[in-house]
Amino acid sequence: MKEAKLAVFILEPFNGRMRYVLRHEGVAVDYFLCGSAFAQQQAADKIEHLAQYFEQPSEFRFRRRNGTFAPARTYPRSADPKRSRG
């Protein structure tokens, strides 16, 4: 059985402080006018609901202001890659 491809969502800073945009394949999905932690929480909730509704495994990445990425999260958790025993 072939596994479905992960839909990748990226939350990144947008045009100044306390503004974030959630993008999927370069298209803006939603905007958040709040702090970083709250924007991450709201985006994660939205992605989790989208993953359940469309039955599509999704990955959430947060791009920090310095351009680096925080560790990725996957929804649902069963879509995580399996760890090797070695």
Phi and psi in degrees as a GROMACS rama.xvg file:
@    title "Ramachandran Plot"
@    xaxis  label "Phi"
@    yaxis  label "Psi"
@TYPE xy
-85.0464  133.858  LYS-2
-80.4641  146.172  GLU-3
-71.1211  146.822  ALA-4
-71.6466  140.881  LYS-5
-72.4799  134.439  LEU-6
-84.7688  123.23  ALA-7
-99.7555  123.541  VAL-8
-111.692  135.348  PHE-9
-122.458  126.18  ILE-10
-100.885  121.86  LEU-11
-137.753  155.666  GLU-12
-61.5045  147.354  PRO-13
-139.192  113.544  PHE-14
53.6804  55.0235  ASN-15
110.95  -173.988  GLY-16
-75.6128  148.657  ARG-17
58.3817  30.0632  MET-18
-131.049  129.275  ARG-19
-135.205  147.62  TYR-20
-123.639  137.584  VAL-21
-99.9076  121.614  LEU-22
-118.729  147.889  ARG-23
-134.716  117.175  HIS-24
54.2293  38.91  GLU-25
83.3311  -5.00885  GLY-26
-101.262  133.1  VAL-27
-68.9219  126.996  ALA-28
-97.8901  -41.1776  VAL-29
-158.743  158.408  ASP-30
-119.013  145.95  TYR-31
-128.503  127.747  PHE-32
-110.672  73.0414  LEU-33
-159.178  -176.81  CYS-34
-69.3753  167.21  GLY-35
-59.1798  -50.3857  SER-36
-63.8681  -42.9629  ALA-37
-69.3053  -37.2339  PHE-38
-63.5007  -40.3806  ALA-39
-63.2745  -42.764  GLN-40
-63.9704  -45.7287  GLN-41
-65.1085  -41.4446  GLN-42
-66.013  -41.3811  ALA-43
-62.3143  -41.4755  ALA-44
-62.827  -43.9731  ASP-45
-63.1432  -43.5964  LYS-46
-66.0369  -39.9148  ILE-47
-61.7361  -42.4111  GLU-48
-66.9686  -39.9027  HIS-49
-63.9866  -39.8933  LEU-50
-63.2771  -39.5575  ALA-51
-70.7224  -42.9954  GLN-52
-65.6297  -46.5133  TYR-53
-91.6221  -1.62733  PHE-54
51.6673  43.9701  GLU-55
-120.602  118.641  GLN-56
-61.5807  138.315  PRO-57
-131.247  154.628  SER-58
-122.799  137.829  GLU-59
-115.68  124.874  PHE-60
-122.994  142.888  ARG-61
-116.196  119.625  PHE-62
-92.3492  122.064  ARG-63
-76.0176  169.517  ARG-64
-63.2776  -28.1318  ARG-65
-84.4833  3.07098  ASN-66
95.3649  -9.33292  GLY-67
-84.0574  160.256  THR-68
-102.471  141.309  PHE-69
-77.4944  164.248  ALA-70
-56.2105  139.113  PRO-71
-75.499  150.322  ALA-72
-119.483  145.035  ARG-73
-117.816  146.67  THR-74
-131.541  129.77  TYR-75
-71.6072  167.234  PRO-76
-61.312  -25.5633  ARG-77
-67.6989  -13.3075  SER-78
-82.1989  -5.58913  ALA-79
-60.9152  143.955  ASP-80
-64.1882  144.71  PRO-81
-73.5462  139.808  LYS-82
-80.4887  144.431  ARG-83
-81.4443  153.233  SER-84
-80.9739  -13.8134  ARG-85
